[in-house]
Amino acid sequence: MKLLILCPQWGLEHLTLEDFFEKVSSAGYNGIDTWVPENTIERNKFISLLNEYQLSIVGHQHQATGRNIDEYCKSYEYYLNLTMECNPLLINSHSGRDYFSLDEQLRVIDIAEEFSIKNNITVAHETHRGRLGFSPYNASALFNCRPEMKITADFSHWTCVTESFLENCSEIMEEAVKRTKHVHARVGYTQGPQIPDPRSPYWEKELLFFTALWSSILKNHSTLNNEYLTITTEFGPSPYMLTGLNDNKPIADQWEINLFMKDWLLDKLE
């Protein structure tokens, strides 16, 4: 089974599309993890560059808005359809809101599942703060109600939200691993969603903890004889990355950290 390592556009938005694609391709990534431009001209250029550089893409839906569940669901369907225009391997979805009721959260999941079946595409709900997968316990309630629910595993949010290394939810984690279709390889800790630098020996414990989780996901995919597993090196820019007290500049280079993570994943997981 093949690992497909993807690069996020998050943190590189200052680059032109041409420069972004060239940078990603030259670095040896298999593809990108990003949103589709809403502007028609930019979207056509984006799709053309995808084809030119022969990069895979996981489409990233995070834009859906709405003051209530009806408005949100209408917006959600619009952005799911927009994301399909880039022919993604799957759609990574920032789904719903953490303040939605259980029934409202299930409605969002049902829309995604209906869309998934209709378009023959996986929609994976990211385990992200502020969304319907914001904690392992809320996710577990959704798992119990919707056996078909699939996730993007970004467990850095869960270590932050629970202020733990998830010691008290081993059964939930086993289920989450089985439902994972995509991975965001960012290392969190008990007080935040991103350690300062995975290259530092001071954060080795956290790096190894997350690597073990990703390894279990890869093992599950191998057991199912899946063709590939997509993983995005998703260390982010400020304010995810800490900044200096005197100059407010990032304390490390996001691009270099994600390159380190790409090589780490290929070395430790393959």
N, C-alpha and C positions, 0 to 999 in steps of 0.2 A: 504494500500500500504506500502511496506517495504522499509526502507532506508538501502542501502548497503554502509557501510563506508569502504573505501579503504585506504591503506597505500602506499605512494610512495617509490620507491627504491632510488630515487634521495636524496642524502645526506647519504645513507647507503651503497654506493657501496664498501666501505672498508670491509664490512662483506662478509664472504663466503656465497654462496647461501643457504647452510644448516642453518647457523646462522641467515640469514635474514628471512627465512621462519619460523623458530622457534620463533624468536622475534615477528614477526607480528602475528602469531597464538596465542601466549601466551598473547598478549595484547588485544585480543578480536576483532580484525579487521575481517571484512567479506571477505576481499580479498586484492589484490594489484593492483597498477597502475604503469606499467613499460614497458620497451622495451624488446623484445625477443633477447637473445644472438645470434650473427651471427655465432659463432663457433659451429659446429655441436654437439660436445661432450657436451659443456656447455648447448646448447639448449635442448638436450635430458635430461640432468640432471634437468634443469629448469622445463620442462614439467612433469617429474617424481615427483618432489617435489610439484608441483601444485596439482597433483592427490593425493599424499600422505597426504597432509595437507587439502585437500578439500577446497581450497581457490578459490574464483572467481578472474577473472582478466579483467581489461580494458587494452587492448594492446595499447602501446604508440609509435606512429610513429613520430620520429623527425629527422631521419638520412638522409633523401633524399637530394641529392646534385645535382649540375649541373651548368655549366657556362652559360647556356642558357635554354630556356623553353623546347626544345626537350630533352636535356640531363637530365634536372630535371624530366620531366614526365617519362622517362624510369626508372630512379632511384626510383621515387615515387611508381610506380607499383611494382617494386621489393620488396620494404619494406612493402607495403601493403600485398603482398602475404606472406612474411616472418612472419608478425605479426599474420596472420591467423593460423599459426602452433600451437599456444598455445590455440586455441579454445576460443577466448575472448568473453565477453558479448557484447562488441563493440570496435571499434578502435577510439582512440583519436588521431587526426592527427594535427601535426604542418605542415600546408599546404602552399606551395608556398613561395613567397617572397613579401615584401611590395613594391619593386620596379618593380614587374611585371606589365605590362599593364592590363587594365580591361579584355581584351580578353584573355590574358594569364592566369589570375587568374580564369576566367570562364572555361578555358580548364582543369585546375587542378580539379576544382569542378566536372566537367563532368566525368573525369576519376574516381574520388572517387564514384560518383553516379553509374556509370556503374559497377564498382567493387562491390559496395554494393548490387546491384540487382543480379548480377551473383553469389555472395557468401552468400546471405541472411544474411548480417551483416550491422549494422549501422556504417557509418564513420562520425564522428563528428569533424568538423574543429574548432580547439581551437582558441579562441579570444586572440591572443598572439602578442606582439610587434615583428616586423620584418617579420610577416607572413601576409597572405591575410586578416585576421581578426584583423588587428592591431589597428583599431579605429572603433567606432560605425558608423561613417559616411561612411567609406569604406565598412563596413559590410552591411550597408543599401543598398548601390548600388548593392552589390552582391545579397542580399535578393530579390531586385526588379527584377533582371534578372533570378534568380534561386529559384523558390518557394519551391523546394525540398531540398534546402541546410539546413543542420543540424549543430549545434555547440556544442562545449564544452564551458560552461560559465566560463571563468576566467576573470571576470570584473575588477580585480585588475589592469590589463594592461590598461583598458579603463580609469579608474580614473587617472592613471599616464599620459597617452598620452594626454588626454584632459585637464589635470590639473583642474579637477572638480569632483563633485559628480553626474555628468551626468544629471544635472538639465535641460540642453538645448536639451535633446534628449529623452524625455519621450516616444514618439511614437516608436522610434527605440528600446528602452528597452522593451517595451511591445511585440514587434515582436521577439526580441532576446529571451525573456523568453519562448515564444511559441515554438521556434526552438531548445531549449536546450535539449540535450539528456544525458549530463553528466556534472558534476560540479567539478571545482577545487576550494576548499574552502580556498583560501588565501585572506587575507584582505589587500587591497592596500590603498593608500591615494593619495593626489593630487600631490605629488612630488616623488612617488616611488611605486613599485608594491608589497611592503611588509612592513607593520608596524613593529616596533621593537619587540613588544610582545603583543598579544591580551589579555593577563591576566592583563595588566596594566590599571588602571582607566583613564590614560591620553589618551588612544586610544579607549575609550568606544563608542564614536560617530561613528567611522569608523566600529567597530565591529558590532554595531547594524544596521548600514546602509547596510552592506553586508548580515547580517542575514535576513533582510527583503527581499532582493533580492532572496536569496536562498529559503525563505519561499514561495515566489510567484511562483518560479519554481516548488516546491513540490506541491503546490496547483493546478497548471496547470496539472501536471502528475496525480494527484488524480482525477481531472475532466475527464481526458481521460481514467481513469480506468487502468492505466499502473500497471504492477505487482510490479515494483520496480523503485527506482531512485538511481543511483550510484553517490557517492560524495567522492572525494579524499581530505584528509586533507593535503594540499600542501604547508605548510610553508617550505621554503627551507633553505639550508645551505648558508654560505658565498659564493659569495658576495651579495646574496639576503638579508641574515641576516647581520646586522651591526656588526662591530668588534671594539674592544677597541683601542684607539689611541696609547697606550703604548705597548700592547702585541699582537695586531692584532688577538686576540682570539674572537670567537663569544660571543656576550653579553648575549645570552640565549641558552638553550639546545633545539635544533630543535626537537628531539624526544619527549621531555616533552611538548613542545608547541603543537605538533600535537596530542598528547594524550588529552590535554586540549580541542582542537578543536573537537576531536571525541566525547567526553562527552558533549560538548556544543551543537553540532549538534543534538545528540540524545535527549537532554533535551529540546531544543528550537524548534525543527522541528517536533518531533514525538508527 
